Structures are given as C-alpha cells and as structure tokens.
Amino acid sequence: MHGSVPSTLAPENWPFSLEWLPQPAYMVGGAVRDALLGRTREYLDLDFVIPSDAVKVARAIARHYQAGFVLLDPERKIARVVFPHATADFAQQEGNNLETDLHRRDFTVNAIAYNPHTQEIIDPLQGYADLEQRLLRMVSLTNLKDDPLRLMRAYRQAAQLGFTIEPATQSAIRSLASHITHVAAERVRVEIGYLLASPQGTPWIVKAGEDALIAPYFKNATCESFNKLALVDTAATLLTENWPQLGLELEQYVRDTVKTTWLGIAKLACLVHSNPEVAEIELQELTYSRAEIRAVTTALKLFSQLKLTNMSLREQYFLFREVGIVFAATVVLALVDDTLVEAMSGNKSLRVYAPLIRRYLNPDDLVAHPTQLVSGKELMIALNIPASPLVGELLTEIAVAQAEGKVSTPAEATEFAHQLLDG
Ligand SMILES: Nc1ccn([C@@H]2O[C@H](COP(=O)(O)OP(=O)(O)OP(=O)(O)O)[C@@H](O)[C@H]2O)c(=O)n1
C-alpha cells in the first residue's frame, strides 16, 4: 500500500525481542506516525496495543530485561516498561477489535497501526493520506470532547511536526474550547511548555490563544502579550549571536522534571499578569514549580532595572544578587520591551546591556560574582560581636566594598567592618 514499511519500525530496533509480544499485537501512535514520516526520534517512545493481558505482557518483559515497570492505569490496563534508552507502553485494546481502538484516538495520523508479526500497516482512518498532506484531522468531534487535552495537543503536534490543522478540526476545537478547563492543569502545562520551548511553537501558541484555549490560564494576556512571544525568539537569537554562552543558558532547563527552559521562562513572563503576585497565582494554578514561579516573577520585576544607565557599582551588585541565574531571561525581556517601546534596532539596544552582560559572563568579575573575603563566623570573632542580622549586613557591605575596589583581602575586609561599627 504505502511502499515498504520503514526500517525504524522493525523489531530489530526495539529494546526487547518480538518474541515477547503475543499475536496479534500492534504498534500505534507517535512512533508509527514518525517512522512513516521519516522522522527520527532521539528517545524511543513506543506504544503497543494488545487485545488481552497487556499488563501481564509488560510485566514479563520488564522482568526479563530488568527494566522499570509502572502500572500507569490499572482500570484501562496500561503499563509502562522503562529501558535505559527507551520507553514502551502496553495498553489493552479498547473495544472488541483494533479498528474500534483506533477510532477512539485523537487524530487520524495518530491512528495508524503496525502489526510487527505480519509487517502490515492498518490504517482505517486514512491517516497516511493526511500524513502526506501534513494535516492534523480529528477522528471525530466526540473524541475531542472525550479528552479535551486533545484540543491543545493539536497545536503542539502541529508545531512539532510542521503540520497544519485541517479547517473542520480547527472549527471543532474552537467550538469546544471551553472544555479545556475539564483537563488536569498539569497536563495542560506540559503542552503549553512544549509550545513555549521553541520558535516553532510560537505561531501555534498564538493560534491557540486566538482559539480561546489560553485565556482560562492567562486571563490577562492580550494580543500584545502574544506578540511579545515572537519578539522573545528574536531577542534570544540576537543574544545568542553576540554572546553564544548566554544563548546556551537560555536553553538550560530550570528543573529537570518540569520541562521549562529559560527561554520558556521569558515567554511565561510575557503571558502572565504584570503584577508578580497575580502572576504567581496564575502559575500556581498551572502547577508550575516554585523554582519556575520565582524565575518568572524575578525576571518580571527586574527587567526594567537592567535599562538604567549610570548604575552605581553598589546598585549593580544588588541587581546581580537578585537576578541570579535568571539574568539571560531578564535581558531577553528587557530587549523585548525596548523593541516595543522604542522600536529600536536590536543592535543599538544590545549595546545598552553589553557592560552588564560582560560582567555576568566574566567569572572573575566581583560585582556579578562576589567572593567571600571573610565568613560571618570569622567576623564575629574578629569584632567580638554576637550572632545577629548585623553580621549579615556587614558581610553585604564588605561585598559591596569589594565590588567597588575598596577592599581586597580578609584583613582589609575585617578592618572595613570595624570602621563601619565604630562609625
Ligand atoms: N490525549 C490523547 C493522548 C494520546 N492519544 C493516542 O495515544 C497515542 C500515544 O500518545 P502519546 O505518546 O502521548 O503521543 P504521541 O502521539 O506518541 O506523540 P508525541 O510522542 O509527539 O507526544 C497517540 O498517538 C494517540 O493515538 C490520544 O488519542 N489522546
């Protein structure tokens, strides 16, 4: 039918032997879709449908290969086997036959099955034709309604695959938009995370916004907020071209479990309410981690300070202390703001931040990266003072003096603190 079956589907490339699968058994979902598209995946993520005993099969494979086993859904009988470089999910077939199972899925391109025993492709919904046209077409409106996360998955998959959403599907999504709030916020957060993670996601999160899927989470986001997302991508490219090290930082994840890069943090800062307290509530509702919430609110709070010219060394010291590792994301936000406010050419605007960026990237710069000349304990002994907030204040003043070049040795630092006390 579609020529030869791609070799990426072949059991030789699986983390387990075909012998472990009963007959019949089917591979479905993203792995089949991507193989037919010729897309290679960094991480192998296989989905199997088995008419009966799916959990039992998964358990046996996990045991034999000493792989991890997770019972994902005891009711629907779905289990996961986690190999060092791959994951395989085994689900009990829904309904009496494979066709019924495929008819319950989200989009036609995700409803193509492959039988590894016979090497047959089973495609009752003509998903292959949609793959060729690079179209995401719903299986049915009812299916979208049954699991409204699928509304958001459409935009995310369109972004990742470089597809478009078929017009009737898009209308159906619009008509069901209010259903998105029936889905666990955590699942929505994951999809939004993908859309914010790369420039390919930007036009699609804008579309999701136009189709009323984002408003329930970011109630105050306006057209301007969405327009800023593309500016974030541009600003990040500009920074990366000029300071590759800063570009690398933007790609770093804030936390491994919640997949948000610093670039994602800058984009979240564009969508949330400009008041950090309201922003915090919005992000909490989407189940963002505390580290991520703090990153967004810090960037929001500090980006305008980066623009101040003639900042004293003292002010710069406190700015770096507060901004910490959110620096790159904060510069991005400042650049975006410049573009909006002054329609400046990027390069001209970049120059404003160059001195701060150079400090940040220089590990020996004492304003951005102070070292501790004396510890609190040493100070307490040398000055004969008890533990109190005063010790912290003295340490800060020493660090500022060091940044200003007034002290550079432990002895000078102690003497400086002595004078402060006496004065
Ligand atoms: N809300 C969902 C989630 C998944 N699926 C079905 O389950 C398959 C596997 O889901 P998942 O692994 O989440 O996504 P993939 O399509 O494999 O794609 P990706 O790896 O890009 O997320 C999908 O292809 C689709 O057939 C669905 O119908 N509805």
The ligand as a Tripos MOL2 file, in Angstrom:
@<TRIPOS>MOLECULE
LIG
   29    30     1     0     0
SMALL
NO_CHARGES

@<TRIPOS>ATOM
      1 N1         -4.9300   12.6340   24.7190 N.pl3     1 LIG1
      2 C1         -4.5250   11.6670   23.9250 C.ar      1 LIG1
      3 C2         -3.2200   11.1480   24.0590 C.ar      1 LIG1
      4 C3         -2.8300   10.1260   23.2190 C.ar      1 LIG1
      5 N2         -3.6860    9.6260   22.3070 N.ar      1 LIG1
      6 C4         -3.2950    8.4860   21.4430 C.3       1 LIG1
      7 O1         -2.2080    7.7800   22.0410 O.3       1 LIG1
      8 C5         -1.0550    7.8100   21.2190 C.3       1 LIG1
      9 C6          0.2000    7.9280   22.0370 C.3       1 LIG1
     10 O2          0.1660    9.0940   22.8040 O.3       1 LIG1
     11 P1          1.4380    9.9330   23.2360 P.3       1 LIG1
     12 O3          2.5770    9.0000   23.4690 O.co2     1 LIG1
     13 O4          1.0100   10.8640   24.2900 O.co2     1 LIG1
     14 O5          1.7350   10.8660   21.9860 O.3       1 LIG1
     15 P2          2.3050   10.5540   20.5590 P.3       1 LIG1
     16 O6          1.2340   10.7090   19.5420 O.co2     1 LIG1
     17 O7          3.0530    9.2830   20.6120 O.co2     1 LIG1
     18 O8          3.2110   11.7600   20.1890 O.3       1 LIG1
     19 P3          4.3580   12.5240   20.9450 P.3       1 LIG1
     20 O9          5.3880   11.4940   21.2390 O.co2     1 LIG1
     21 O10         4.7670   13.5230   19.9230 O.co2     1 LIG1
     22 O11         3.7260   13.1310   22.1460 O.co2     1 LIG1
     23 C7         -1.3020    8.9870   20.2870 C.3       1 LIG1
     24 O12        -0.5990    8.8800   19.0830 O.3       1 LIG1
     25 C8         -2.8100    8.8920   20.0750 C.3       1 LIG1
     26 O13        -3.1230    7.8420   19.1950 O.3       1 LIG1
     27 C9         -4.9770   10.1240   22.1830 C.ar      1 LIG1
     28 O14        -5.7290    9.6800   21.3550 O.2       1 LIG1
     29 N3         -5.3650   11.1420   23.0030 N.ar      1 LIG1
@<TRIPOS>BOND
     1     1     2 1
     2     2     3 ar
     3     2    29 ar
     4     3     4 ar
     5     4     5 ar
     6     5     6 1
     7     5    27 ar
     8     6     7 1
     9     6    25 1
    10     7     8 1
    11     8     9 1
    12     8    23 1
    13     9    10 1
    14    10    11 1
    15    11    12 2
    16    11    13 1
    17    11    14 1
    18    14    15 1
    19    15    16 2
    20    15    17 1
    21    15    18 1
    22    18    19 1
    23    19    20 2
    24    19    21 1
    25    19    22 1
    26    23    24 1
    27    23    25 1
    28    25    26 1
    29    27    28 2
    30    27    29 ar
@<TRIPOS>SUBSTRUCTURE
     1 LIG1         1 GROUP 0 **** ****
